[in-house]
């Protein structure tokens, strides 16, 4: 295990802010702090208690939790006040006793203070412990606000003034905790330290200087996407039917940024909130495009993000017809005896198909080959139906076709007889002496007539 001493962190403009992390245990030795990290290294912080109160140092335990002055003050053991109290008391007495006060008198005063402290612990330690801790916390906070530094030619005088004020406040208010708060390890009693002499008056006013903190580095970043108003079709699929789309995004304010698409550079104007928006001035033909968003910081560092978009401004290939399986009778005549015929067609893959027929709206989506099929959910009465088919592709483009289908599920009326010229003898008796008679009849217009005689189709 190694031990090292840090130089005094007295509050002045030359002192750098110090942070110590991964602290496993700590103890107080006079105004010094002795800390031990998890790797076993021990560090003595000269005037650590003073600098902790003044905010010149930061301490964190192995979990990353901050160790503040409240923790340090509350960790001082009752019996530890022995030698350390000599230091505090001597500092305090130097303010109150006349110059001719002897060493023996000072020692007697220290012994009296220790004796009085022991009696107090015996009679009211348990009852006063919470009150003391609250008072200590309040005094420590007040101390941070009230102590001010005054510029002086000698930094040692500043340190002595601060030491004296801290000593006075702690000597008046510091009381022992019931147990020392030393993280999982016991520490030996602190070694007494002789207080430094001061040539400055305790009433001397000093000026408080803010602690310089490191300036955090501003991250360099840029993001971009199609703006909502030009993202036609499905939101977020990067497919649009607008040939001059608008892009929007966020980036580091104050940096230089641009959008690059189809080999054209568009400079971006980033506002104070880090937002930017731009609309392309040159139309893009239908197709797939890579879009690069590039930003460069003041130090020359460059960051790039990339996305892809599809420009699709039209829909092609929409067809609609009666499915062959439902096309009874003459193929391709759009006449069927099926009251729930299947309609079919083609369009772009993934297109939404809406068919309006007989007051009903039917919907489906084309498959990977661009084919679609639909059938009414209820029977259609006999009649001629005009139906409309609308297709909408992924980019939001639409196309419409119209067609007709005839539902005829009722057999037609039909009559026939021998023609007058070939009906010899009594008319209408279907008796004739003509070997090649002529038959005549009547049925639906356009109906197909098949005559079968003696089981032979004529």
Secondary structure, 3 states (H helix, E strand, C coil): CCEEEECCCCCCCCCCCEEEEEEEEEEEECCEEEEEECCCCEEEECCHHHHHHCCCEEEEECCCCEECHHHHHHCCECCCHHHHHHHHHHHHHHHHCCCCCCHHHHHHHHHHHHHHHHHHHHHHHHHHHHHHHHHHHHHHHHHHHHCCCCCCCCHHHHHHHHHHHHHHHHHHHCCCECCCCCCCCCCCCCCCCCCCCCCCCCCCCCCCCCCCCCCCCCCCCEEEEECHHHCCCCCCCCEECCCCCEEEEEECCCCEEEEEECCEEEEECCCCCCEEEEECCCCCCCEEEEEEEEEECCCCCEEEEEEEEEECCCCCCCEEEECHHHCCCCCCCCEECCCCCEEEEECCCCCEEEEEECCEEEEEECCCCCEEEEECCCCCCCEEEEEEEEEECCCCCEEEEEEEEEECCCCCCCEEEECHHHCCCCCCCCCCCCCCCCEEEECCCCCCCCCEECCEEC
